[in-house]
Amino acid sequence: MGLWIMRHRVIFLLIFSVCSLAACVTTQSSPPKSLTFSASTDTFTHEASGFVFPAAIGRFQRDKDIKFYGTTGNDFSVPYNLVTPNEKVVGTVYIYPSLRDYSITPVPQLGRTPDWFLQNHYDEVKAYITARYRARILSESDYSMDRSILNAKGKKAIFEWDTVGGETVQSHLYLFAHKGWLVKYRFTYLSKYEHEVEPEIKRFLNLFQWP
């Protein structure tokens, strides 16, 4: 039993380190004390964007290592992990302003991200992942989430690459624009758990609520 726990802990740490490196190219920094990012026992709420992060979404558990990038407090990520003997997934939700680098006139309608902006950012993220990990793109497509109050249309890509330890990893990317914010998901796991993991990822996407 001890060897089993140690081996799977090493595998999980490998996936975690890979996912952390792939997460964001911005420099992490601590948020100023004046930021309105509040926490309670069970949920984290980011007041500027309105996103709420419960302690669990489906079978994923929220990790405490919430990260901020830059100094405004509006570019951040929240980790959610799923760890069982047959399902080891490092997941992360990223929220950041969609038009922070927008410098072309006319200014778009308030709260709406132009389709070309989402496409360009998706291409940038995809290029970074493929270059950083020499990843193979297994598939990519448009992706929609239809709910009673939300009809979000975004982008999806699935990557695969080989680790130095001889394991093959798959990583899902989902990217959406919502009310002036970009919503990005990353889920990374060992390819051999693909059939067990994919339904859990879909369930997470369906359960995570947007403001």
Sequence and secondary structure as in RCSB ss.txt:
>XXXX:A:sequence
MGLWIMRHRVIFLLIFSVCSLAACVTTQSSPPKSLTFSASTDTFTHEASGFVFPAAIGRFQRDKDIKFYGTTGND
FSVPYNLVTPNEKVVGTVYIYPSLRDYSITPVPQLGRTPDWFLQNHYDEVKAYITARYRARILSESDYSMDRSIL
NAKGKKAIFEWDTVGGETVQSHLYLFAHKGWLVKYRFTYLSKYEHEVEPEIKRFLNLFQWP
>XXXX:A:secstr
 HHHHHHHHHHHHHHHHHHHHHH SS B    TTS EEE SSEEEETTTTEEEESEETTEEE S  EEBSSSS S
EEEEEEEEETTEEEEEEEEEEETTTT   SS   TT   HHHHHHHHHHHHHHHHHHHT EEEEEEEEEEE SS 
EEEEEEEEEEEE TTS EEEEEEEEEEETTEEEEEEEEEEGGGHHHHHHHHHHHHHHS   
